[in-house]
Amino acid sequence: MVVTVNENNFSQEVLNSPQPTLVHFWAPWCGLCHLITPTLATFQQQWNQKIKLVSINADENFKLANAYRLKSLPTLILFHEGKIISRLEELKGRDELHRTLETLLQRHALANSA
């Protein structure tokens, strides 16, 4: 399940989360944002809840969009223990997202098993 986050609960849901959190910044007018949502949901299931997935409407949460210097949408940022682990911008489509998320998951799994 994708959790909707806003400026009021961002710290609690993302920065203070005990598990790695992938933040999907999107906007209602962004076609690619809507196109990748099912791919993100599928990956969340594959991760067996090891990584929390949250969604932030960048248009409604301008302070967060500005704080994280969003240049394009969608933007995906992986946080762990309040720090940015990885940032994905200028995605070209679902296939690129799929490959990138697989790589990210493998890197994260290797880092946690060490």
C-alpha positions, 0 to 999 in steps of 0.5 A, a space after each residue: 500500500 502506498 502511503 500519501 505523505 504531505 508537509 505535515 507528516 513528512 518527518 514522521 513518515 519518511 525521515 524518522 521511519 525505521 525502514 528505508 523509504 522510497 518517496 515518489 514525488 508526482 503531480 496530477 498533470 504528469 503522465 509519466 508519474 501515473 504510468 510508473 505508479 503500478 510499477 512502483 506498487 509491484 516493486 513494493 510487493 516484491 520487496 516484501 515491505 522491506 522498503 516503504 513506498 510513499 507518494 507526495 503530490 509536488 504541486 500541493 507540497 511546494 515546500 518539500 518540492 523546493 527543499 529537495 530541489 525537484 527539477 522534473 517529475 517524477 522524482 524518486 528519492 530513497 531515504 534511510 535513517 533521515 538521509 538520502 541514499 539515492 535519487 532518480 530523476 528524468 525517468 524515460 519510462 517503466 522499463 528504465 524504472 524497472 531496471 533502476 529499481 532492481 539495481 537499487 534493491 540489489 545495492 541496498 540488500 548487499 549493504 544491509 547484509 554486510 
